[in-house]
Each structure stands twice: as structure tokens, then as C-alpha cells.
């Protein structure tokens, strides 16, 4: 579960970087014209990572 959390954080970070590149470039990057779309996707991955990390911590307490 910890490995899954690390993967999700990595994907979320990459999507945030794509959003920053799109914002700075001012035009479409990888076919996506609005940087907000990358940030919406990144928040979903980061929330999943937080949930999986929380599950890991709860299992350790048992």
C-alpha cells in the first residue's frame, strides 16, 4: 500500500508540472489547452495517495 501511495504522489506531481508548463507556455501542451485540467486530475491522485497512506497507518495501529 505504501508503494501505491508513492506512485500516486508521483503521478500527481507530474500532472502538476504539466499544468505549470501549460500555464507558462500559454498554449496547449499534450493536447490540453487549459492548465486547470491538469490540476483537477492531480488533486484526485493526491487525495487517493492521502487515503492510501491513512489506511497504511490505521493497519499499523492494529
N, CA, C and O atoms as a DFTB+ gen file, in Angstrom:
248 C
 N C O
     1  1       0.824      -1.192       0.000
     2  2       0.000       0.000       0.000
     3  2       0.871       1.260       0.000
     4  3       0.508       2.279      -0.588
     5  1       2.021       1.174       0.666
     6  2       2.918       2.328       0.692
     7  2       3.456       2.610      -0.710
     8  3       3.595       3.769      -1.101
     9  1       3.758       1.555      -1.466
    10  2       4.246       1.720      -2.827
    11  2       3.185       2.381      -3.709
    12  3       3.504       3.226      -4.546
    13  1       1.933       1.994      -3.516
    14  2       0.837       2.593      -4.281
    15  2       0.729       4.077      -3.963
    16  3       0.518       4.893      -4.859
    17  1       0.872       4.426      -2.700
    18  2       0.814       5.821      -2.293
    19  2       1.928       6.630      -2.944
    20  3       1.697       7.748      -3.404
    21  1       3.128       6.073      -2.985
    22  2       4.253       6.769      -3.610
    23  2       4.005       6.959      -5.109
    24  3       4.313       8.015      -5.661
    25  1       3.460       5.955      -5.756
    26  2       3.147       6.060      -7.189
    27  2       2.100       7.140      -7.447
    28  3       2.227       7.916      -8.395
    29  1       1.073       7.191      -6.614
    30  2       0.021       8.190      -6.793
    31  2       0.549       9.605      -6.588
    32  3       0.166      10.518      -7.319
    33  1       1.418       9.796      -5.609
    34  2       2.016      11.110      -5.386
    35  2       2.881      11.503      -6.578
    36  3       2.880      12.661      -6.997
    37  1       3.610      10.549      -7.117
    38  2       4.454      10.837      -8.272
    39  2       3.615      11.252      -9.480
    40  3       3.954      12.214     -10.169
    41  1       2.535      10.539      -9.736
    42  2       1.655      10.886     -10.853
    43  2       1.036      12.262     -10.635
    44  3       0.960      13.062     -11.568
    45  1       0.594      12.542      -9.413
    46  2       0.021      13.856      -9.108
    47  2       1.021      14.975      -9.298
    48  3       0.668      16.042      -9.800
    49  1       2.267      14.750      -8.905
    50  2       3.307      15.754      -9.075
    51  2       3.607      16.001     -10.548
    52  3       3.778      17.147     -10.966
    53  1       3.671      14.942     -11.328
    54  2       3.918      15.089     -12.766
    55  2       2.785      15.872     -13.427
    56  3       3.033      16.729     -14.275
    57  1       1.554      15.584     -13.043
    58  2       0.423      16.321     -13.612
    59  2       0.470      17.790     -13.221
    60  3       0.122      18.654     -14.026
    61  1       0.892      18.083     -12.004
    62  2       1.025      19.485     -11.599
    63  2       2.118      20.185     -12.405
    64  3       1.963      21.346     -12.782
    65  1       3.211      19.490     -12.668
    66  2       4.261      20.072     -13.506
    67  2       3.755      20.327     -14.923
    68  3       4.088      21.350     -15.523
    69  1       2.953      19.409     -15.465
    70  2       2.362      19.623     -16.780
    71  2       1.456      20.854     -16.770
    72  3       1.433      21.617     -17.736
    73  1       0.719      21.044     -15.694
    74  2      -0.133      22.232     -15.579
    75  2       0.674      23.509     -15.540
    76  3       0.284      24.506     -16.148
    77  1       1.795      23.498     -14.834
    78  2       2.659      24.679     -14.767
    79  2       3.267      24.959     -16.139
    80  3       3.347      26.112     -16.564
    81  1       3.696      23.902     -16.832
    82  2       4.257      24.076     -18.182
    83  2       3.209      24.665     -19.120
    84  3       3.519      25.565     -19.901
    85  1       1.979      24.173     -19.056
    86  2       0.907      24.683     -19.903
    87  2       0.628      26.142     -19.591
    88  3       0.399      26.942     -20.498
    89  1       0.645      26.492     -18.307
    90  2       0.391      27.877     -17.908
    91  2       1.496      28.799     -18.414
    92  3       1.213      29.874     -18.942
    93  1       2.740      28.388     -18.256
    94  2       3.864      29.228     -18.679
    95  2       3.998      29.293     -20.202
    96  3       4.375      30.327     -20.753
    97  1       3.694      28.202     -20.866
    98  2       3.797      28.145     -22.326
    99  2       2.708      28.987     -22.983
   100  3       2.938      29.598     -24.027
   101  1       1.541      29.021     -22.385
   102  2       0.444      29.813     -22.920
   103  2      -0.326      29.134     -24.038
   104  3      -1.286      29.704     -24.555
   105  1       0.068      27.946     -24.417
   106  2      -0.659      27.209     -25.443
   107  2      -0.819      25.761     -24.998
   108  3      -0.349      25.368     -23.930
   109  1      -1.479      24.990     -25.820
   110  2      -1.787      23.601     -25.467
   111  2      -0.505      22.778     -25.305
   112  3       0.424      22.880     -26.106
   113  1      -0.482      21.974     -24.264
   114  2       0.619      21.048     -24.018
   115  2       0.033      19.659     -23.934
   116  3      -0.834      19.400     -23.099
   117  1       0.492      18.762     -24.784
   118  2      -0.032      17.397     -24.895
   119  2      -1.526      17.386     -25.215
   120  3      -2.253      16.493     -24.779
   121  1      -1.979      18.379     -25.976
   122  2      -3.369      18.424     -26.410
   123  2      -4.347      18.989     -25.398
   124  3      -5.551      19.009     -25.651
   125  1      -3.856      19.447     -24.259
   126  2      -4.729      20.024     -23.236
   127  2      -4.460      21.519     -23.201
   128  3      -3.338      21.948     -22.932
   129  1      -5.498      22.317     -23.476
   130  2      -5.319      23.757     -23.601
   131  2      -5.397      24.542     -22.313
   132  3      -4.895      25.663     -22.241
   133  1      -6.016      23.974     -21.294
   134  2      -6.200      24.711     -20.053
   135  2      -5.445      24.024     -18.920
   136  3      -5.634      22.831     -18.682
   137  1      -4.589      24.771     -18.219
   138  2      -3.798      24.149     -17.142
   139  2      -4.651      23.649     -15.979
   140  3      -4.226      22.767     -15.233
   141  1      -5.839      24.202     -15.824
   142  2      -6.717      23.787     -14.723
   143  2      -7.067      22.315     -14.828
   144  3      -7.251      21.647     -13.810
   145  1      -7.161      21.802     -16.049
   146  2      -7.495      20.392     -16.235
   147  2      -6.437      19.488     -15.611
   148  3      -6.770      18.457     -15.025
   149  1      -5.169      19.864     -15.731
   150  2      -4.108      19.081     -15.106
   151  2      -4.215      19.133     -13.581
   152  3      -4.010      18.127     -12.903
   153  1      -4.538      20.310     -13.050
   154  2      -4.620      20.439     -11.599
   155  2      -5.807      19.669     -11.020
   156  3      -5.719      19.130      -9.916
   157  1      -6.912      19.616     -11.757
   158  2      -8.054      18.817     -11.297
   159  2      -7.681      17.339     -11.220
   160  3      -8.021      16.658     -10.253
   161  1      -6.994      16.852     -12.224
   162  2      -6.573      15.448     -12.222
   163  2      -5.543      15.192     -11.123
   164  3      -5.577      14.149     -10.469
   165  1      -4.624      16.143     -10.918
   166  2      -3.586      15.967      -9.904
   167  2      -4.179      15.887      -8.498
   168  3      -3.721      15.091      -7.678
   169  1      -5.188      16.701      -8.215
   170  2      -5.777      16.657      -6.880
   171  2      -6.438      15.306      -6.610
   172  3      -6.422      14.821      -5.478
   173  1      -7.016      14.700      -7.641
   174  2      -7.620      13.379      -7.457
   175  2      -6.569      12.345      -7.065
   176  3      -6.790      11.539      -6.161
   177  1      -5.428      12.370      -7.745
   178  2      -4.360      11.421      -7.414
   179  2      -3.793      11.698      -6.020
   180  3      -3.477      10.762      -5.286
   181  1      -3.662      12.963      -5.651
   182  2      -3.108      13.277      -4.338
   183  2      -4.060      12.888      -3.207
   184  3      -3.617      12.460      -2.142
   185  1      -5.356      13.035      -3.435
   186  2      -6.331      12.605      -2.425
   187  2      -6.304      11.087      -2.276
   188  3      -6.382      10.575      -1.159
   189  1      -6.196      10.368      -3.378
   190  2      -6.078       8.907      -3.300
   191  2      -4.814       8.499      -2.547
   192  3      -4.828       7.531      -1.787
   193  1      -3.726       9.232      -2.758
   194  2      -2.480       8.936      -2.051
   195  2      -2.638       9.168      -0.557
   196  3      -2.157       8.370       0.248
   197  1      -3.300      10.241      -0.183
   198  2      -3.532      10.508       1.243
   199  2      -4.396       9.422       1.878
   200  3      -4.136       8.993       3.002
   201  1      -5.415       8.984       1.162
   202  2      -6.287       7.925       1.692
   203  2      -5.531       6.611       1.854
   204  3      -5.696       5.925       2.863
   205  1      -4.709       6.256       0.881
   206  2      -3.964       5.002       1.000
   207  2      -2.921       5.081       2.114
   208  3      -2.667       4.086       2.791
   209  1      -2.319       6.247       2.309
   210  2      -1.369       6.410       3.414
   211  2      -2.090       6.303       4.759
   212  3      -1.562       5.720       5.706
   213  1      -3.280       6.858       4.836
   214  2      -4.065       6.771       6.065
   215  2      -4.444       5.322       6.369
   216  3      -4.418       4.902       7.525
   217  1      -4.790       4.570       5.347
   218  2      -5.119       3.154       5.528
   219  2      -3.904       2.398       6.046
   220  3      -4.033       1.532       6.911
   221  1      -2.714       2.723       5.518
   222  2      -1.469       2.066       5.991
   223  2      -1.245       2.345       7.471
   224  3      -0.894       1.444       8.233
   225  1      -1.447       3.592       7.874
   226  2      -1.238       3.955       9.276
   227  2      -2.248       3.287      10.182
   228  3      -1.920       2.890      11.299
   229  1      -3.482       3.160       9.706
   230  2      -4.509       2.510      10.531
   231  2      -4.224       1.011      10.686
   232  3      -4.489       0.432      11.740
   233  1      -3.690       0.394       9.641
   234  2      -3.366      -1.036       9.741
   235  2      -2.180      -1.275      10.678
   236  3      -2.103      -2.318      11.329
   237  1      -1.257      -0.313      10.749
   238  2      -0.113      -0.466      11.659
   239  2      -0.553      -0.407      13.114
   240  3       0.050      -1.058      13.966
   241  1      -1.595       0.363      13.411
   242  2      -2.073       0.511      14.784
   243  2      -2.759      -0.757      15.287
   244  3      -2.826      -0.986      16.495
   245  1      -3.261      -1.571      14.383
   246  2      -3.993      -2.774      14.788
   247  2      -3.087      -3.832      15.329
   248  3      -3.552      -4.905      15.713
